[in-house]
Amino acid sequence: MQALVCQPTVAPALFSAEGMVGVIFLLTVALVVAGATIAVSARRLVRAVAGLAVCFTGLAGVYYFLLSPFLAMMQLLIYVGAVAILIAFGIMMVTPDEPQTVGMKRRTALVGPLAFSVAALIFAALSVLGLKTEWQVFPRQGASDIKAVGLSLLTTYGFVFELISIVLLMAIIGALVLARRGRN
Amino acid sequence: METSIWRALLYLVGLLAFAGVNAAWLGWCERKGAARIQRRIGPCEAGFAGLLQPIADGIKLMSKQLLVPQGVDGIIFRVAPILMMIPAITSMVAIPFSENIGARNLELSVLLLFALASLGMIAILLGGWASGNKYAIISAARSVSQNLAYEIPMLLTVITVVLMSGSLNLHDIAISQQGGFWHWNIFRVENGHFLTMWISFIIFFICSVAETNRAPFDMAEAESELVAGFMTEYGSMGFGLFMMGEYLNIVVGACLTATLFLGGWDCPFGLTPGIWWFLLKIYVLIFTFIWIRWTYPRTQIYRLLNLSWKILIPFSLANLMVTAALIKVF
């Protein structure tokens, strides 16, 4: 937990504690990248969802490294445990188990380079932004930030919190209306 | 001490051994329990009282061919059983076995256990889908809808315990119940615990039976309808891993119940608290799981979902509100 050293000047030895933490950090980042790659490149939709779940799990690891274990747990509980499963569930219910070929036919020569250049531009912009910005260092919240999260949710962001709950309520009612239409 | 590599290694080996021994011998317990309830003898040939049966089963499963049928999704088919085991074993990290025995004393261990429990669902879903078998897919869909339905009342009742003890740390929750059974959350008299906690316990226990896909809620592997459910296409150790994962989930569920409601490692009458009381409690709970499985017939899937959505969720919501009000009153 304490090992998120900001910009070590000398790379730590591989078999020291910092080195191990670094290796684990690289593993989580690799998990994110690999999961995202699977998610966009898989032909079968369920494999894409599995990739998405891998990506979410890696993101939880990144949150843990950012000293927010609460967010990491929530990422696992909500995104992996609920969102990914609901997507997979929806796909399994709706589409037959066949590789999706729709959308592949209208590919022209321009699509690849265009997409690549757009992605490269975004990446370059984000990199420049990340390197040039004067990052402010915020004080650490401590191992358990859940009390701070709860307090700010119910005081500073109370209005937003209530609005979100109203949106969720409307979504539930909408889903019920859609699901019950046609039933007698 | 907390950062010593030997401590980490010791816990790694110890927890893996605990998980492995439980996963193997709970199968024996289940077969013996089922046999006794049905007036049979159960395994008795291999070793004393059939105690070597799990080893024989393991050798048999490992020596069988790892069959991957045609038409399955190869990678996911192979990954799913492993994915079932990983969260179950990882959960052991956060469980406080006694005051000083516990791999990590995490601040958010309750959340961690539920986050990991939700990962097990993905294994069943992917395993069922990758099999490319109608029975398996129906079973996976049933299992996921069941798990999603029962996760909600389970989390809602856990919130009542968290509210009462004011902590998300299992170790702290257990410590707050020390000193005899009248301090345990389920029997506690002070602060209005007695009004809601036993309701929480009943809801939580029903949900944990349903979450682990056990009879009478084992819709996912209803033999009479779905062959063997999501495990239909799995043979040899793939099937073995699913079974072991199921037993480990039961162990984790029993540990959670014992810690949240039954005082963790506390002795009922204030004598020598320690890991033995914790183990006694979880094995009594596991015996109850087996007892329930072989006593009640299987329900139907819509009854199962109705029980959760129409009875357990409203009750647990009301329970949560009453608990919050009680905290204000007392």
Contacts between the chains, C-beta under 8 A, distances in Angstrom:
chain1	res1	chain2	res2	distance
A	17	B	3	7.4
A	44	B	73	6.9
A	46	B	73	7.5
A	46	B	76	7.3
A	46	B	126	7.3
A	46	B	129	5.5
A	46	B	130	7.9
A	47	B	73	7.1
A	47	B	75	7.7
A	47	B	76	6.7
A	50	B	76	6.2
A	50	B	122	7.8
A	50	B	126	6.1
A	53	B	122	5.9
A	57	B	119	8.0
A	69	B	106	7.4
A	69	B	107	7.0
A	69	B	108	5.6
A	70	B	108	6.0
A	70	B	111	7.3
A	73	B	108	5.6
A	73	B	111	4.1
A	73	B	112	5.7
A	73	B	115	4.7
A	74	B	111	7.6
A	74	B	115	7.8
A	76	B	115	3.7
A	76	B	116	7.3
A	76	B	118	7.0
A	76	B	119	6.9
A	77	B	111	6.9
A	77	B	114	6.0
A	77	B	115	4.3
A	77	B	118	5.7
A	80	B	115	7.7
A	80	B	118	6.6
A	80	B	119	6.1
A	80	B	122	6.9
A	81	B	115	6.6
A	81	B	117	7.8
A	81	B	118	2.5
A	81	B	119	6.7
A	81	B	121	6.7
A	81	B	122	7.8
A	81	B	151	7.8
A	82	B	118	7.1
A	82	B	148	7.4
A	84	B	122	6.8
A	85	B	118	7.6
A	85	B	121	5.8
A	85	B	122	6.1
A	85	B	125	6.2
A	85	B	144	6.0
A	85	B	148	7.2
A	86	B	148	7.9
A	88	B	122	7.7
A	88	B	125	5.7
A	88	B	126	7.6
A	88	B	129	7.4
A	89	B	125	7.2
A	89	B	141	6.9
A	89	B	144	5.8
A	89	B	145	7.7
A	92	B	125	7.8
A	92	B	129	5.9
A	92	B	137	6.5
A	92	B	140	7.5
A	92	B	141	6.5
A	93	B	141	7.1
A	97	B	129	7.6
A	97	B	132	6.8
A	143	B	107	5.4
A	144	B	107	3.9
A	144	B	108	6.8
A	144	B	168	7.8
A	146	B	107	7.6
A	146	B	108	6.9
A	146	B	168	6.6
